Amino acid sequence: MSGSSPVDAVGVVGAGVIGSSVAHAVARSGIPVVLHDISADALTRARRAIEDGERLARLRRGPADSAPVRFTEEPTDLKDCGLVVENVTEDIALKEAVHRSLDEVLAPDCVVAVNTSAVPITRLALVTNHPARLVGAHFMNPVALIDTVEVVRTDIVDQRALDQLEAVLRHMGKRSVVVRDEAGFVINRCLMMFVNEAAALSAAGVAGPAEVDRLFSGCLGHRSGPLRTADLIGVDTIVRTLDVLAEHHGPERFTPAPVLRQMLDAGHLGRKSGRGFYTYSVEGEQ
Ligand SMILES: NC(=O)c1ccc[n+]([C@@H]2O[C@H](COP(=O)([O-])OP(=O)(O)OC[C@H]3O[C@@H](n4cnc5c(N)ncnc54)[C@H](O)[C@@H]3O)[C@@H](O)[C@H]2O)c1
């Protein structure tokens, strides 16, 4: 944490894989968090994920003077937040509905950051009554350990919204790289092609998942190969992201490989379900 907090509290909407990780990282920087999800089970899982994330963060980064996280199923609890980060399921219609309903509960000067893998921020901004306050904040998991955030600037955003987000990111010790709004931004337009091709290659038996990933880490210096990354993100989120990219950039490059849909149907979602390209025990990968 650096200096006094730029906002009294940060709201986090959606307590899944990345929402719980965002909540943890914000709280770790000393800013109180209101974590909202419509699912009580998701909130219970998020509490556990935050405890696990904190154990890892302590090992890697040392102890922190964390602020509290309030877990709530009630959206009106977000009303006093100066910044809200939306992280609900990667589904455009759902995200549109959530942003419309956030209009009803947030203060008019609250800034709304959208954490999405591929949905254009402008598309969501235009369904709200305050389109200039939406900005993209594409966080990477685990948020407490990854120091850079892809920030997405629409053509209609208010500079104040960008400044407010930037102030919170700086407080969290993050750097940002600002890009223009375009489905998938920079990271996922590239990463999802790697994941899709790597999944197809391993399904075709050209190389197993471990071999694919070892080539990316050993030859290209990537910290994690595309299939281990896919397991961390969640195969469900990967398929939804590819669907959004296919809708905006055409099906040739982004139609999900059949194996990804088969894994989705089988419930092999990666770390979150215990099995994806790899298998996981409670303690981690086997
Ligand atoms: N998984 C990642 O590593 C990652 C990284 C960056 C961005 N994202 C993006 O973040 C978003 C969330 O991804 P995830 O992997 O955490 O998904 P997830 O499926 O793990 O979690 C989504 C959560 O949203 C909740 N939700 C659904 N409808 C809601 C509503 N109306 N109000 C409040 N909560 C609601 C669900 O209950 C669930 O807990 C997606 O847009 C995804 O593309 C994911």
The ligand as an SDF file (V2000), in Angstrom:
LIG
                    3D

 44 48  0  0  0  0  0  0  0  0999 V2000
  -10.6040  -16.1870  -15.0550 N   0  0  0  0  0  0  0  0  0  0  0  0
   -9.6850  -15.2830  -15.3610 C   0  0  0  0  0  0  0  0  0  0  0  0
   -8.4740  -15.5180  -15.1810 O   0  0  0  0  0  0  0  0  0  0  0  0
  -10.0940  -13.9190  -15.8990 C   0  0  0  0  0  0  0  0  0  0  0  0
   -9.1120  -12.9320  -16.0610 C   0  0  0  0  0  0  0  0  0  0  0  0
   -9.4970  -11.6560  -16.4990 C   0  0  0  0  0  0  0  0  0  0  0  0
  -10.8190  -11.3750  -16.7810 C   0  0  0  0  0  0  0  0  0  0  0  0
  -11.7490  -12.3670  -16.6560 N   0  0  0  0  0  0  0  0  0  0  0  0
  -13.1440  -11.9930  -16.9500 C   0  0  0  0  0  0  0  0  0  0  0  0
  -13.7620  -11.7300  -15.6930 O   0  0  0  0  0  0  0  0  0  0  0  0
  -15.1280  -12.1370  -15.7200 C   0  0  0  0  0  0  0  0  0  0  0  0
  -15.3690  -13.2190  -14.6700 C   0  0  0  0  0  0  0  0  0  0  0  0
  -14.5650  -14.3530  -14.9840 O   0  0  0  0  0  0  0  0  0  0  0  0
  -14.3640  -15.5470  -13.9350 P   0  0  0  0  0  0  0  0  0  0  0  0
  -13.3370  -16.4300  -14.5270 O   0  0  0  0  0  0  0  0  0  0  0  0
  -14.1840  -15.0120  -12.5560 O   0  0  0  0  0  0  0  0  0  0  0  0
  -15.8090  -16.2580  -14.0590 O   0  0  0  0  0  0  0  0  0  0  0  0
  -16.5220  -17.2100  -12.9960 P   0  0  0  0  0  0  0  0  0  0  0  0
  -17.4900  -18.0020  -13.7640 O   0  0  0  0  0  0  0  0  0  0  0  0
  -15.4980  -17.9080  -12.1630 O   0  0  0  0  0  0  0  0  0  0  0  0
  -17.2990  -16.1820  -12.0190 O   0  0  0  0  0  0  0  0  0  0  0  0
  -18.3600  -15.3660  -12.4400 C   0  0  0  0  0  0  0  0  0  0  0  0
  -19.1630  -14.9680  -11.2080 C   0  0  0  0  0  0  0  0  0  0  0  0
  -20.1780  -14.0180  -11.5970 O   0  0  0  0  0  0  0  0  0  0  0  0
  -21.2880  -14.2500  -10.7450 C   0  0  0  0  0  0  0  0  0  0  0  0
  -22.4800  -13.6180  -11.2920 N   0  0  0  0  0  0  0  0  0  0  0  0
  -23.2470  -14.0290  -12.3410 C   0  0  0  0  0  0  0  0  0  0  0  0
  -24.2800  -13.1880  -12.5150 N   0  0  0  0  0  0  0  0  0  0  0  0
  -24.1720  -12.2200  -11.5560 C   0  0  0  0  0  0  0  0  0  0  0  0
  -24.9310  -11.0610  -11.2230 C   0  0  0  0  0  0  0  0  0  0  0  0
  -26.0490  -10.7510  -11.8970 N   0  0  0  0  0  0  0  0  0  0  0  0
  -24.5320  -10.2970  -10.1850 N   0  0  0  0  0  0  0  0  0  0  0  0
  -23.4200  -10.6340   -9.4610 C   0  0  0  0  0  0  0  0  0  0  0  0
  -22.6500  -11.7180   -9.7410 N   0  0  0  0  0  0  0  0  0  0  0  0
  -23.0140  -12.4970  -10.7730 C   0  0  0  0  0  0  0  0  0  0  0  0
  -21.3830  -15.7810  -10.6960 C   0  0  0  0  0  0  0  0  0  0  0  0
  -22.1790  -16.2080   -9.6070 O   0  0  0  0  0  0  0  0  0  0  0  0
  -19.9070  -16.1550  -10.5480 C   0  0  0  0  0  0  0  0  0  0  0  0
  -19.5310  -16.2750   -9.1950 O   0  0  0  0  0  0  0  0  0  0  0  0
  -15.4010  -12.6270  -17.1530 C   0  0  0  0  0  0  0  0  0  0  0  0
  -15.8630  -11.5510  -17.9090 O   0  0  0  0  0  0  0  0  0  0  0  0
  -14.0030  -13.0590  -17.6160 C   0  0  0  0  0  0  0  0  0  0  0  0
  -13.8870  -13.0190  -19.0210 O   0  0  0  0  0  0  0  0  0  0  0  0
  -11.4350  -13.6280  -16.2000 C   0  0  0  0  0  0  0  0  0  0  0  0
  1  2  1  0
  2  3  2  0
  2  4  1  0
  4  5  1  0
  4 44  2  0
  5  6  2  0
  6  7  1  0
  7  8  2  0
  8  9  1  0
  8 44  1  0
  9 10  1  0
  9 42  1  0
 10 11  1  0
 11 12  1  0
 11 40  1  0
 12 13  1  0
 13 14  1  0
 14 15  2  0
 14 16  1  0
 14 17  1  0
 17 18  1  0
 18 19  2  0
 18 20  1  0
 18 21  1  0
 21 22  1  0
 22 23  1  0
 23 24  1  0
 23 38  1  0
 24 25  1  0
 25 26  1  0
 25 36  1  0
 26 27  1  0
 26 35  1  0
 27 28  2  0
 28 29  1  0
 29 30  1  0
 29 35  2  0
 30 31  1  0
 30 32  2  0
 32 33  1  0
 33 34  2  0
 34 35  1  0
 36 37  1  0
 36 38  1  0
 38 39  1  0
 40 41  1  0
 40 42  1  0
 42 43  1  0
M  CHG  2   8   1  16  -1
M  END
$$$$
